[in-house]
Amino acid sequence: MDVIGDYVTRPIIDIEISDSEKFENSRKLIALMDTGADISFIDKQLLKEFQFFRKTEKFLDDEQILYKAYFSIEDLFKSYCLFIGAKELNNTNPKEKKFDMLLGRDFLKHCEMKYIGKESKIFIEWFK
């Protein structure tokens, strides 16, 4: 991994998110790519700004709310993701760039990703 100063950089990407397939209401955000996370989350603050489609499903003997969000990554592809819940995604280290969503393996299983640590660059391709 790439180390700058006294902290480790993390793989983040710019992503455009919307609550509609036509991207009428959208905003560019920062997403953390986390290969160690099973599921993806969005920041609770986004629930106030967007009208995501919601449904309740049972996971691991507990009911969870799923939020359907449409996204676009660098105009390479558009798709949607079901986020299982929302959390406060505040960074504790002020030197690190804040992220608005965490993309776990439930998202990453649909794409091929290459991370170049020295340059802190990510190349991503969606499986068709």
matplotlib code that plots the C-alpha trace (Angstrom):
import matplotlib.pyplot as plt

x = [0.0, 1.0, 2.0, 2.0, 3.3, 2.0, -1.1, -2.0, -4.0, -7.2, -8.7, -11.4, -13.2, -15.5, -19.0, -22.2, -25.3, -29.0, -32.4, -33.7, -32.5, -32.5, -30.2, -32.5, -31.4, -27.8, -24.6, -20.9, -19.6, -16.6, -16.8, -14.4, -13.6, -13.4, -12.6, -12.8, -16.5, -19.2, -21.9, -22.1, -23.4, -24.3, -24.0, -27.1, -27.0, -27.8, -31.2, -32.2, -31.1, -32.4, -35.6, -34.2, -36.5, -36.7, -37.7, -37.4, -35.7, -34.7, -30.9, -29.3, -32.5, -32.9, -34.9, -32.8, -33.9, -32.4, -31.9, -31.8, -29.4, -28.4, -24.7, -22.3, -18.5, -16.5, -19.2, -17.9, -21.0, -24.3, -26.0, -27.7, -26.8, -28.8, -27.3, -28.1, -28.7, -27.1, -24.5, -22.7, -19.5, -17.4, -13.6, -11.7, -8.4, -8.6, -5.7, -7.9, -10.4, -14.0, -16.0, -19.8, -20.3, -18.5, -18.6, -18.1, -17.9, -21.6, -20.9, -17.3, -18.3, -19.8, -16.6, -12.9, -10.7, -7.0, -5.4, -2.0, -0.9, 2.1, -0.2, -3.3, -5.2, -8.0, -9.1, -12.5, -14.5, -18.1, -18.9, -21.5]
y = [0.0, 3.6, 5.5, 9.3, 10.9, 9.0, 7.4, 4.9, 6.0, 4.1, 3.1, 5.6, 6.5, 9.3, 8.0, 9.7, 8.6, 9.1, 8.0, 7.6, 5.6, 8.8, 10.6, 13.6, 14.1, 13.2, 14.2, 13.2, 11.5, 9.7, 5.9, 3.7, 0.4, -2.1, -5.7, -6.7, -5.7, -8.1, -5.5, -1.9, 1.1, 4.7, 7.6, 8.4, 12.0, 10.9, 9.6, 13.2, 14.3, 11.4, 9.5, 6.0, 3.1, 1.1, -2.4, -4.5, -8.0, -10.5, -11.1, -13.3, -13.5, -9.7, -7.4, -4.8, -1.9, -2.0, 1.2, 1.1, 3.6, 4.2, 5.0, 5.9, 5.6, 7.9, 7.6, 4.1, 2.4, 2.9, 0.4, 0.2, -1.2, -2.3, -0.9, -2.8, 0.0, 3.3, 4.3, 7.4, 7.3, 9.9, 9.7, 10.1, 11.1, 14.7, 13.9, 11.3, 12.3, 11.8, 9.2, 9.1, 5.4, 2.1, -0.4, -3.9, -7.3, -7.4, -4.5, -5.5, -9.0, -7.4, -5.8, -6.2, -3.8, -3.0, -0.8, 0.8, 1.7, 4.0, 6.2, 5.7, 5.0, 2.5, 1.0, -0.6, -2.4, -3.6, -7.2, -7.2]
z = [0.0, -0.6, 2.5, 2.6, 5.7, 8.7, 7.2, 4.5, 1.5, 0.8, -2.6, -3.3, -6.5, -7.7, -8.3, -9.4, -7.5, -8.1, -6.9, -10.5, -13.5, -15.6, -13.2, -12.8, -9.2, -8.9, -7.2, -7.4, -4.3, -3.0, -2.5, -0.5, -2.2, 0.7, -0.3, 3.3, 3.7, 2.9, 2.2, 1.0, 3.0, 2.2, 4.5, 6.5, 5.4, 1.8, 2.9, 3.5, 0.1, -2.1, -2.3, -2.7, -3.3, 0.0, 0.8, 3.9, 3.7, 6.2, 6.6, 9.2, 11.3, 11.3, 9.2, 7.2, 5.0, 1.5, -0.5, -4.3, -5.7, -9.3, -10.0, -12.7, -12.5, -14.7, -17.4, -18.1, -17.0, -15.2, -13.0, -9.6, -6.2, -3.3, -0.1, 3.0, 5.5, 6.1, 8.6, 9.8, 7.7, 9.4, 9.0, 12.3, 10.7, 9.4, 6.9, 5.1, 2.4, 3.6, 1.7, 1.3, 0.7, 1.3, -1.6, -0.3, -2.0, -2.8, -5.2, -6.2, -7.3, -10.4, -11.6, -12.2, -10.2, -10.3, -7.6, -8.2, -4.7, -5.6, -7.6, -5.6, -8.8, -9.4, -12.7, -12.7, -15.3, -14.9, -16.0, -18.7]

ax = plt.figure().add_subplot(projection="3d")
ax.plot(x, y, z, "-o")
ax.set_aspect("equal")
plt.show()
